[in-house]
Amino acid sequence: YAVSGGGISISNTPAPGPILEYLIITGNTATGDDWWGGGGIYVENSEFRGNRLLVTENISEETGGGILLKSATAELDQVTVVDNNAINGGGIYARFGSSINLHNSILWENSPQQIAFDSDGDLNHGYIYYTDLDGGEGAIDINLNANLHDTDNILYTDPLFDELYHLTWENFPDEELKSPCIDTGDPEGALDLDGTLADLGMFIFEYMNPNVPSNMFVDGDGGN
């Protein structure tokens, strides 16, 4: 538990800022009022890059159940943000001229919205492409204070997770029960470690059981 950044807090960090990789951020709570929040990750006056993150089952008692950006920039690639809750912006909440860049990612079953922008302060910006977004563009609440510059190749199809948010492909190689997030990433981007087109979200579908680095957990007490 923390007033802001229940799992991770990043504030006033010079560019280019920290890189968070191969982390599972789960079970955290932000208890602050409307000025604060960010059950999983809180970022203020900073840039950060996230690569292969799972942000899940975090709670904010106000804004940004998964991630809260305040005058901040987030570059997120192959990130899964799922089952987070808040009063506003269950998945990601952005305010005061923040910028979200989502690439090869999944936002699913966050409540009440997948992404929400604050209606006050400087204009916010969103760049969202090759991402599976529960509800599609309709799950983004711009509050008349955000520009969506790119919304290319947004999916809005059940990612077919297993209980640990891995992608599934029942009856492989029959295409009928294949997760729509397997091999549907940016064709101009890096390949997955198994040499196939990028999967969406943190976990790759392991055709050949590639040597993916072990996961680290940020869970429960905050302040990390």
Wavefront OBJ file of the C-alpha trace (Angstrom):
o trace
v 0.000 0.000 0.000
v 1.090 3.557 -0.742
v -0.530 6.940 -1.341
v 0.734 6.767 -4.939
v 2.642 4.074 -6.776
v 1.449 1.049 -4.856
v 4.070 -1.058 -6.622
v 6.548 1.337 -8.246
v 6.892 5.128 -8.049
v 9.001 7.143 -10.526
v 9.236 10.904 -9.923
v 11.327 13.776 -11.308
v 13.721 11.473 -13.127
v 15.873 13.026 -15.893
v 15.384 11.763 -19.447
v 15.617 9.134 -20.786
v 14.448 7.716 -17.447
v 14.379 4.142 -16.174
v 13.684 0.989 -18.163
v 11.449 -1.619 -16.522
v 11.758 -5.091 -18.054
v 10.464 -8.575 -17.307
v 8.445 -7.571 -14.255
v 5.142 -8.795 -12.880
v 3.516 -5.992 -10.871
v 0.521 -7.358 -9.015
v -1.618 -7.026 -5.916
v -0.730 -3.428 -5.053
v -2.972 -0.576 -3.872
v -2.730 3.225 -4.095
v -4.775 4.873 -1.364
v -4.335 8.578 -2.207
v -6.983 11.072 -3.222
v -7.694 12.289 -6.761
v -4.304 14.025 -7.002
v -2.496 10.707 -6.531
v -3.085 7.101 -7.546
v -1.324 4.511 -9.662
v -2.034 1.181 -8.039
v 0.704 -0.582 -9.992
v 2.978 2.197 -11.297
v 3.015 5.957 -10.651
v 5.076 8.229 -12.933
v 5.400 11.993 -12.426
v 7.549 14.489 -14.351
v 9.514 11.614 -15.870
v 9.916 9.360 -18.859
v 10.056 5.614 -18.607
v 10.145 2.606 -20.875
v 8.425 -0.655 -20.085
v 9.208 -3.854 -21.962
v 7.567 -7.204 -21.231
v 5.608 -6.170 -18.167
v 2.535 -7.770 -16.628
v 0.525 -5.233 -14.608
v -2.406 -7.034 -13.047
v -4.843 -7.029 -10.125
v -3.761 -3.638 -8.819
v -6.169 -1.113 -7.309
v -6.261 2.653 -7.050
v -8.842 4.233 -4.797
v -8.928 7.120 -7.287
v -7.090 7.129 -10.665
v -4.911 4.714 -12.595
v -5.492 1.212 -11.309
v -2.610 -0.154 -13.362
v -0.575 2.921 -14.309
v -0.918 6.651 -13.581
v 1.006 9.218 -15.640
v 1.269 12.823 -14.467
v 3.234 15.140 -16.798
v 4.969 11.963 -17.903
v 5.785 9.851 -20.952
v 5.446 6.074 -21.111
v 6.867 3.942 -23.933
v 5.285 0.521 -23.487
v 6.177 -2.455 -25.661
v 4.858 -6.012 -25.220
v 3.066 -5.115 -22.019
v -0.026 -6.790 -20.573
v -2.280 -4.591 -18.408
v -5.198 -6.683 -17.181
v -7.738 -6.898 -14.334
v -6.840 -3.592 -12.651
v -9.428 -1.359 -10.988
v -9.859 2.330 -10.124
v -12.505 5.038 -9.920
v -11.107 6.395 -13.213
v -8.735 4.778 -15.674
v -8.655 1.184 -14.521
v -5.830 0.307 -16.889
v -3.957 3.559 -17.537
v -4.793 7.130 -16.511
v -2.907 10.111 -17.974
v -3.027 13.781 -17.014
v -1.242 17.143 -17.385
v 0.253 16.732 -20.850
v 1.229 13.083 -20.553
v 1.971 10.820 -23.500
v 1.234 7.099 -23.872
v 2.925 5.020 -26.565
v 1.508 1.477 -26.659
v 3.042 -1.079 -29.013
v 2.481 -4.846 -29.278
v 0.504 -4.803 -26.034
v -2.738 -6.019 -24.436
v -5.160 -4.055 -22.227
v -8.016 -6.248 -21.085
v -10.744 -6.313 -18.437
v -9.601 -3.203 -16.597
v -12.402 -1.269 -14.911
v -14.001 1.152 -15.582
v -11.940 2.008 -18.708
v -8.865 0.583 -20.368
v -7.391 4.080 -20.830
v -8.626 7.462 -19.594
v -7.260 10.984 -19.938
v -7.880 13.790 -17.464
v -10.103 16.630 -18.665
v -7.966 19.366 -17.057
v -4.472 20.688 -17.707
v -2.284 20.434 -20.797
v -3.334 18.297 -23.749
v -2.454 14.604 -23.487
v -1.352 12.338 -26.334
v -1.857 8.690 -27.221
v -0.075 6.526 -29.795
v -1.622 3.064 -29.838
v -0.796 0.480 -32.447
v -0.590 -3.293 -32.755
v -2.444 -3.587 -29.451
v -5.392 -5.699 -28.281
v -7.725 -3.285 -26.496
v -10.811 -4.575 -24.734
v -13.640 -2.593 -26.345
v -11.427 -1.103 -29.052
v -11.177 2.675 -29.359
v -14.457 2.944 -27.459
v -12.560 1.865 -24.329
v -10.484 5.072 -24.452
v -12.003 8.050 -22.619
v -10.281 11.145 -24.026
v -12.390 13.613 -21.979
v -11.937 16.229 -24.739
v -8.325 16.629 -23.639
v -6.276 14.132 -25.636
v -5.161 13.571 -29.197
v -4.990 10.009 -30.466
v -2.323 10.258 -33.156
v -2.041 6.589 -34.107
v -4.621 3.891 -33.641
v -3.285 1.514 -36.258
v -3.983 -2.200 -36.099
v -5.943 -2.134 -32.855
v -7.569 -5.475 -32.079
v -10.586 -5.908 -29.819
v -10.754 -9.696 -29.617
v -10.507 -11.940 -26.548
v -6.780 -12.704 -26.165
v -7.555 -16.225 -24.886
v -5.395 -16.076 -21.772
v -4.764 -18.990 -19.478
v -5.044 -18.409 -15.723
v -1.560 -16.801 -15.632
v -2.172 -14.510 -18.641
v -0.140 -16.589 -21.079
v -1.504 -16.779 -24.618
v -3.114 -20.075 -25.527
v -3.434 -22.084 -28.706
v -5.594 -25.122 -28.146
v -5.327 -27.918 -30.700
v -2.122 -26.444 -32.127
v -1.588 -26.038 -35.066
v -5.336 -25.752 -35.806
v -5.905 -21.999 -36.340
v -9.467 -22.023 -35.008
v -8.536 -21.827 -31.297
v -5.392 -19.738 -31.662
v -5.102 -16.573 -29.579
v -5.460 -13.547 -31.883
v -2.421 -12.080 -30.098
v -0.003 -14.752 -31.375
v 2.183 -13.589 -34.285
v 0.152 -10.401 -34.832
v 2.663 -7.809 -33.619
v 4.326 -5.099 -35.665
v 5.802 -6.786 -38.765
v 8.473 -4.093 -38.956
v 9.566 -4.605 -35.348
v 11.842 -7.113 -33.674
v 10.981 -10.798 -33.846
v 10.256 -12.830 -30.744
v 13.067 -14.913 -29.291
v 11.756 -17.986 -31.126
v 12.188 -16.209 -34.465
v 8.478 -15.690 -35.169
v 6.571 -12.432 -35.599
v 6.098 -10.621 -32.284
v 3.253 -11.735 -30.045
v 1.226 -9.134 -28.176
v 1.674 -8.766 -24.440
v 4.326 -9.888 -21.992
v 4.418 -13.613 -22.622
v 5.338 -15.141 -25.950
v 3.739 -18.311 -27.202
v 6.587 -20.769 -26.844
v 6.873 -22.624 -30.144
v 10.378 -23.762 -29.231
v 10.538 -23.001 -25.471
v 12.920 -20.024 -25.842
v 15.104 -18.969 -22.953
v 13.049 -16.040 -21.657
v 14.561 -14.318 -18.589
v 12.958 -15.192 -15.268
v 10.170 -12.971 -14.014
v 10.553 -10.632 -11.036
v 7.641 -9.665 -8.840
v 6.656 -6.342 -7.276
v 3.896 -7.325 -4.933
v 2.003 -5.976 -2.000
v 3.839 -3.408 0.085
v 4.886 -0.719 -2.397
v 7.672 1.765 -1.992
v 9.951 -0.019 -4.460
l 1 2 3 4 5 6 7 8 9 10 11 12 13 14 15 16 17 18 19 20 21 22 23 24 25 26 27 28 29 30 31 32 33 34 35 36 37 38 39 40 41 42 43 44 45 46 47 48 49 50 51 52 53 54 55 56 57 58 59 60 61 62 63 64 65 66 67 68 69 70 71 72 73 74 75 76 77 78 79 80 81 82 83 84 85 86 87 88 89 90 91 92 93 94 95 96 97 98 99 100 101 102 103 104 105 106 107 108 109 110 111 112 113 114 115 116 117 118 119 120 121 122 123 124 125 126 127 128 129 130 131 132 133 134 135 136 137 138 139 140 141 142 143 144 145 146 147 148 149 150 151 152 153 154 155 156 157 158 159 160 161 162 163 164 165 166 167 168 169 170 171 172 173 174 175 176 177 178 179 180 181 182 183 184 185 186 187 188 189 190 191 192 193 194 195 196 197 198 199 200 201 202 203 204 205 206 207 208 209 210 211 212 213 214 215 216 217 218 219 220 221 222 223 224
